[in-house]
Structure formats: C-alpha cells, structure tokens
Amino acid sequence: MPDTNVASPALHEPWAMRDKVAFAGIGTSRFGNFPETDSYGLGCEALNAALDDAGLKPSDIDGLIVNRIPTYERFAEMMGINPQYCLLTEAPGRFSGVSLALAAQAIHSGAAKCIALVYGNNGRSVRMMYGGGDSQWSPWGMTSPGATHAMMWQRHMHQFGTTHADLGHVSKAFRDHACLNPDAVMHGKPITLEDHARARPICEPLKLLDYCLINDGAVAWIMTSAERAKDMKRPPVLLSGYARQDAFHYGSGPADDLWYPNLSATRSVYDRAGIGQEDIQGLGIYDNFSPTVLLSLEGLGFCPQGESGNFVKDGALRLGGRWPTNTSGGHLSDSYMQGWGIIAECVRQLRDDCGERQIKDVQAMQYICATNIAQSLILRRGA
C-alpha cells in the first residue's frame, strides 16, 4: 500500500473566512415519489421555501449554484433570477460540501452578495438505480457504489474484528430520529436491531437497511455574509471552518485504506473554526451506506481506528447520546439528498427548529463526508 498519510496542519493564524459567511435561509421540498414534476420543479419548491425562510425575493439573489438540476439557465429563468455569478456543480454527493465552499469563497471575495444553492433530484420517479451497467468499477465486477462500500466493510471486519451487527446501531439510531421527523420518508416506520440483522441481503455483508433511500426531493440554502445575515428574518448560522483533502491514488477500485488518511487531514477544520472537538454538540455524517458513518467517526478521531463498532453500541449517535448524529434520519431514513439535506438539518438544529428531535443547548454542529474528496465543516450558532 502506498504511503498516503497526510498530516493535519495546525494553523498559526486565524482562518481568514472564520465566521464571515452565514446561512440565511433553508428550504426543502416534499420527499417521496413525484412523477408529475422533475428536478426543476422540485428545486423551485425548495428555493421558494428558502426565500420565504430568509424573508427575501428572487431579485435579492445575485448568485446561483445548482446541483443535479440539468441547467442553471433554465432554472434561473423559471425562478426569475438574473445572477452575476452562476455555476452547475457535479452530481456526486461529495459536491454538496464542495458547492458550499465555492459559495463561501464567492461571498468572501465579493463575487456575489447573496447566493442560492439548489439541489434537485427526481431519482425515484425516473427509477435511478445508482448502479448496474458500465461504471468505473466494472473491470472488478462491481457496478455500484454499494459494492465498493461492501468490500471496504469486509476489509474493516477482517482487519479490526468489527461485524455486520455493529452497523445496526447506526441504522436504528437514524430510524429512531426519522420517527421524530414528520417530513422523513420513514417517519412512523420504526425498526429493531433484529430487523436490521434479518433484512434482505444486497451485497455481502451489507443488507437492505444499510443502504440509503432513493427518492425525489430538493433542498435549497441561501448564503450571504455574516454581517448581512444579521438583518434578515431568521437567526444566522455561521460557517466557522471548512477543510478538504482529495485522494485519487486508489484508481477506480475501493479505498484500501478506508479513506483514513484523507479524512484525518480534514481534522484541520477544528483549527480553522477555532474550537475543539469537545465543543461540538451534534454531527451530520454522509450516510450513503451505514459503514460510511463508522469510517467517518474513525477518520475524524471521535474514536481510534478500528473501534467504531464498539463506540456506537452504547447510543453515542442517538439523541441524548454524546454525539447525536443525523437527527433528521439522514440518508438512511429521512431522504437521500446527497448531503444537502444533512447540512440543512445542521442549520435547523442551530436555529432550534427541530421540535422533538432538537439537541439540547446546541452551539456547534459538524458535517463529515467520507469519499475520495473528504470534507468536514463546522457550523456555529450566530451571535
């Protein structure tokens, strides 16, 4: 295995963008199966909700980033927006965090003052399978992201002695949270650890309840400077820190180092945000598959590598636990919005908008995305 260890740099000066950019509005569409519309229509629904949330009009938007919506031109036309900054980002879920960083950089540099970021996905109604056919993994007999994650978890079990049963504590915690979220696709559908163990096998060792949902929906964020956000309708949520480390040495096979080096490099997010891990009250973790959550916890140092299975057994990820995670239900039980909905939930937590699933006295939330573009960001309650 090549030496891919990446040091987590300590910053000796405050990060220039710390607390300079804020979320001013959040909106989501319905989640489910809506063949009568498409990603444009769902995106408009979410952005109109975000505009109302922020107390803004379409004419107040001078920047636009869209994701999984085919063209920004058509979407801007539908919304009546004529931005001075616009961008279409790539479809993979890792680009939720990338899109956020690009918007923050544009605002901080003065390229735009108020940016709408909109994700729209009609994957369920068009029967998007996220696998099969030709793919970058086809030469190895794997034609889906699920297959690569299954192989990585097989390696983790072999190397560290973890088990499939360890994943059940992730799936059940997130389903319990979804049962407190009236907008979640799996609201009112509780599961037990036994249900997880007996679920239909998909790709060994992963089973049905280890996989994210496929559904239609959209998410919109409105971002602006922290200074401008103070005068808007809702309490601002600040972007305190952001870190990213890419790693493409795997070629097109599964990550044989379980993304640990590039995830570990994103621990620099704490220096950038100016707070420690102990100051974080809740997590949003990209959970396309249940093993990704455990790999994320190890990579960011919430527990030593190989010990995540034991770490989650005592309810650490549940509401009331030390690190309540994916309180909306996440991709596994709320809606598969490829990171966009998880970040929206972090914002809602910091505005005390979450009702029964609200984390008590929350001041800071951390988002983690484990891919070959590994990312972490810290959001903080505005003053």
HULIN-V56345 format. One line per field, one symbol per residue. ss: DSSP state (~ for helix, > for strand, _ for the rest). A space follows every 10 residues. Layout:
BEGIN
ss->???
END
This chain:
BEGIN
ss->__________ __________ >>>>>>>>__ _>______~~ ~~~~~~~~~~ ~~~~___~~~ __>>>>>___ _~~~~~~~~_ ____>>>>>_ ____~~~~~~ ~~~~~~~~~_ ___>>>>>>> >>________ >______~~~ ___>~~~~~~ ~~~~~~~~~~ ___~~~~~~~ ~~~~~~~~__ __________ __~~~~~~__ >>>__>>~~~ >____>>>>> >>>>>~~~~_ ______>>>> >>>>>>____ _________~ ~~~~~~~~~~ ~~~___~~~_ _>>>>___>~ ~~~~~~~~~_ _______~~~ ~~________ ___>>____~ ~~~______~ ~~~~~~~~~~ ____~~~___ ___>>>>>>_ __>>>>>>>> >__
END
